């Protein structure tokens, strides 16, 4: 199950645009208003709220620590990730600007996904809840929101550890790139895409893949 759902930075795969973006938390997107969703395994997914910021910050840090061991992040990289991406202020700003969803088990936040346009910019699942369906439900929620926005394609960028998860969710690897800046500058990223059926004619269609490399 992935800790890294998308790598956050300002690059576009397949176009010559570079658009700086962070997590997709909070913003209203075209299409039906999101509602809480409960699935048979006892996972509840709902839109992220300001009160979730502290829980999300803890999840992000736990995921970076988990990934550091598996990806081989240096102490310097880890220190920068924690300093730049694990503060309440940084996550709060993202929450206020973009569209995000959290997954709860027994009323505790155990995962978060953030989307921007047609891009899954971030997906984190608490390490002790990996392989329990949390990441799958969050990805499916993001896919539905992207489709509701009228998009015909979903994009995501990730480190090597999570690439297999996205492939199992139906995304196809379309290339590799190097993280251009931030704590993980130079790190190899896997670029994936998935064709989806748009559910609204009011939103934009087509691929506008963008990444935020650093989370």
C-alpha positions in Angstrom: 0.0 0.0 0.0 1.5 3.3 -0.9 2.7 6.1 1.3 3.5 8.2 -1.7 0.5 8.8 -3.9 1.9 11.5 -6.0 5.1 13.4 -5.9 4.4 17.0 -5.4 6.2 19.5 -7.6 5.5 21.7 -10.5 6.1 19.7 -13.6 3.8 18.4 -16.3 4.4 15.0 -18.0 3.7 15.1 -21.7 3.3 18.8 -22.0 5.7 21.8 -21.8 3.8 23.4 -19.0 5.2 23.6 -15.4 2.6 24.5 -12.8 3.5 24.7 -9.1 0.8 23.0 -7.0 0.5 21.3 -3.6 -2.1 18.9 -2.2 -5.6 19.0 -3.6 -7.4 19.8 -0.3 -10.6 21.6 0.2 -11.5 23.3 -3.1 -14.9 22.7 -4.6 -14.6 20.8 -7.9 -17.1 20.6 -10.8 -19.6 17.8 -10.3 -21.7 16.5 -7.5 -20.9 17.6 -3.9 -18.8 14.9 -2.2 -20.4 13.0 0.6 -19.2 10.6 3.3 -18.7 7.1 2.0 -18.7 3.9 4.0 -17.5 0.7 2.6 -18.0 -2.9 3.9 -14.6 -3.2 5.6 -15.5 -0.4 8.0 -13.6 2.3 6.3 -15.3 5.7 6.0 -14.2 8.3 3.5 -15.2 11.9 3.7 -13.9 15.3 2.6 -10.9 16.5 4.6 -11.7 19.2 7.2 -9.5 21.7 9.1 -9.8 19.6 12.2 -8.0 16.8 10.4 -4.8 18.8 9.9 -2.9 17.4 13.0 -3.8 13.8 12.2 -2.8 14.2 8.6 0.5 15.8 9.6 1.3 12.8 11.8 0.4 10.4 9.0 2.6 12.2 6.5 5.6 12.1 8.9 5.0 8.4 9.6 4.9 7.7 5.9 8.1 9.6 5.2 9.8 7.6 7.9 8.5 4.4 6.5 9.6 5.3 3.0 13.0 6.5 4.1 13.9 3.0 5.1 12.6 1.4 1.9 13.7 4.0 -0.6 17.0 4.9 1.1 16.4 8.6 1.7 19.4 10.3 3.3 19.3 11.9 6.7 19.4 15.3 5.0 16.5 14.4 2.7 14.5 13.2 5.6 15.2 16.3 7.6 14.0 18.5 4.8 10.9 16.5 4.2 9.9 16.8 7.8 10.7 20.5 8.0 9.1 21.5 4.7 6.2 19.0 4.4 5.1 18.0 7.9 4.0 21.3 9.5 0.5 22.2 10.5 0.8 25.5 8.6 1.9 23.9 5.4 -0.8 21.2 5.5 -3.4 23.8 6.6 -2.6 26.0 3.6 -3.0 23.0 1.3 -6.3 22.0 3.0 -7.7 25.5 2.4 -6.8 25.5 -1.3 -7.4 22.1 -2.8 -9.7 19.1 -2.7 -8.9 16.2 -0.3 -10.5 13.2 1.4 -9.6 11.3 4.5 -10.2 7.7 5.4 -11.3 6.8 8.9 -11.2 3.5 10.8 -12.9 3.4 14.2 -13.2 7.2 14.0 -9.4 7.7 13.5 -7.9 9.2 10.4 -5.7 6.6 8.8 -5.2 7.9 5.3 -5.5 11.0 3.1 -5.7 11.7 -0.7 -5.4 15.0 -2.4 -6.3 15.8 -6.0 -5.8 18.7 -8.3 -7.6 18.7 -11.6 -7.0 15.2 -13.0 -3.9 14.5 -10.9 -3.6 12.4 -7.8 -1.1 14.7 -6.1 -0.9 13.0 -2.8 -1.9 9.7 -1.2 -0.7 8.7 2.3 -1.8 5.7 4.3 -0.7 5.2 7.9 1.9 2.4 7.7 0.1 0.2 10.3 -3.0 0.3 8.0 -1.2 -0.8 4.8 -2.8 -3.7 2.9 -6.2 -3.2 4.5 -8.0 -1.6 1.6 -7.5 2.0 2.8 -5.3 3.0 -0.2 -7.6 1.4 -2.7 -10.7 3.2 -1.3 -8.9 6.5 -1.3 -7.7 6.0 -4.9 -11.2 5.0 -6.0 -12.6 8.1 -4.3 -10.0 10.3 -6.1 -10.8 8.6 -9.4 -14.5 9.3 -8.9 -13.9 12.9 -8.1 -11.7 13.4 -11.1 -14.3 11.7 -13.3 -17.0 14.0 -11.8 -14.9 16.9 -12.9 -15.2 15.9 -16.5 -11.7 14.4 -17.0 -11.1 11.4 -19.2 -7.7 10.6 -17.7 -6.1 10.4 -14.3 -2.4 11.0 -13.7 -0.1 10.3 -10.8 3.7 10.5 -10.1 5.3 8.4 -7.4 8.5 6.9 -6.1 9.3 3.3 -6.9 7.8 1.8 -3.8 4.2 2.7 -4.6 4.3 2.2 -8.4 3.0 -1.4 -8.2 0.0 -0.3 -6.2 -1.1 2.2 -8.9 -0.6 -0.4 -11.5 -2.9 -2.8 -9.6 -5.4 0.0 -9.5 -5.4 0.1 -13.3 -2.9 2.9 -14.0 -0.2 2.3 -16.6 3.4 3.4 -16.4 4.1 5.9 -19.2 7.6 7.0 -18.3 10.2 8.0 -15.8 11.5 11.4 -14.7 13.8 13.0 -12.2 12.4 15.1 -9.4 13.5 18.6 -10.5 13.8 20.3 -7.1 12.9 20.1 -3.4 14.0 17.6 -0.7 14.0 14.7 -3.3 15.7 16.6 -6.1 17.2 14.1 -8.6 15.1 11.2 -7.3 13.6 8.9 -10.0 9.8 9.1 -10.2 7.5 6.8 -12.0 4.8 8.5 -14.2 1.4 6.7 -14.5 -1.9 7.4 -16.2 -5.3 5.8 -16.2 -8.1 6.3 -18.7 -11.5 7.0 -17.0 -15.0 7.9 -18.1 -15.9 11.5 -17.4 -19.2 12.0 -15.6 -19.8 15.6 -16.2 -19.8 17.8 -19.3 -19.2 21.0 -17.3 -15.6 20.3 -16.3 -12.4 20.1 -18.4 -11.6 16.9 -20.3 -8.3 15.3 -21.3 -5.0 15.0 -19.6 -3.4 17.9 -17.8 -0.8 15.8 -15.9 1.1 17.8 -13.3 3.3 16.8 -10.4 4.6 18.2 -7.2 7.8 16.4 -6.5 8.6 16.7 -2.9 6.2 16.0 -0.7 
